[in-house]
Amino acid sequence: MSTKHQTLGEFIIENQSSFRYTSGELSRLLNSLRLAAKVVNHEVNKAGLVDILGAAGDVNIQGENQQKLDVYANEIFIQTLTKRNIVCGIASEEEDDFISINSQDEKHQNKYVVLIDPLDGSSNIDVNVSVGTIFSIYRRVTPVGTPVTMEDFLQKGSEQVAAGYIVYGTSTMLVYTTGHGVNGFTLNPAIGSFYLSHPNMTFPESGTIYSVNEGNYLDFPLGIKKYIKYCQEEAEDRPYTSRYIGSLVSDFHRNMIKGGIYMYPKGSRNPDGKLRLLYECNPMAFLAEQAGGKSSDGYTRTLDVQPTSLHQRVPFICGSKKMVEKAEQFMREFGE
Ligand code: P6P
């Protein structure tokens, strides 16, 4: 990556004036996420070498074995955001409840809360498949200077001020939006800087890739089954290609670049779907819409869902606009 490309830090400063609240706090927040991403990336990239794999022995609120890297990533992001006194609250997939950060310093009455999946797809770590961090940022709704409440976290996705992900893949990228399009930055590990490599990322309006765990096919709603058969039949530009990595960030990232649709429908084993609304679906839906794509549960726009609990799950269909619209058409016609 030549250094003629703009760095993430330069990009944040240059675009600060476009943030709705130009206090510089959001810039500092994004810069702290950038730092934490580099630290986590270093550990993820050497996971195979150091005895950091394997379950940490704990089980998180999702009932999943916590891999040591899950725990590590969670600690890094929380420490970085807390130590630098940048946010007033944090919610994480790895934490049962939200964390309230009350600044003792009068002038640092922070306005933002962050919701994060510190290492999504972590079951892929010990098989060397890419994983990711997902973050979602809101402005608090309760009075600045008071302890945050659950109300600050249970905001609709349409209220997000920023969202993004880090994908720890063949190269490490940070992709984010502040509501003014989507931009992707690639880490040059030799110098530890992220460079603008994918300006103005946009979902192709249609595509020929569908991403779903077809092992759950018999469990899907009839509308989803009909859509999958539509993807597979010989007609027009079909059959489509099935690509499913089992890592949301990686599947989403590929589909955004090439065109495609990702689905995690509900089923008897996952009556509300598997993915969490607040720190998986909402940030990815914000990115998708900012890139010209679409996201829903098959009926309701993801960003319009009123959250009722921190770790709630929703069915998730997200990607190229015309592909999502087609899946929604089958859901309306055939439903559950
Ligand atoms: P399944 C990872 O656990 C995750 O949350 C997403 O990253 C991924 O797309 C999905 O779950 C995989 O779930 O049930 O297909 O293994």
Residues whose N, C-alpha, C, O or C-beta is under 5 A from the ligand:
A	BS01	P6P	D120 G121 N213 G246 S247 L248 V249
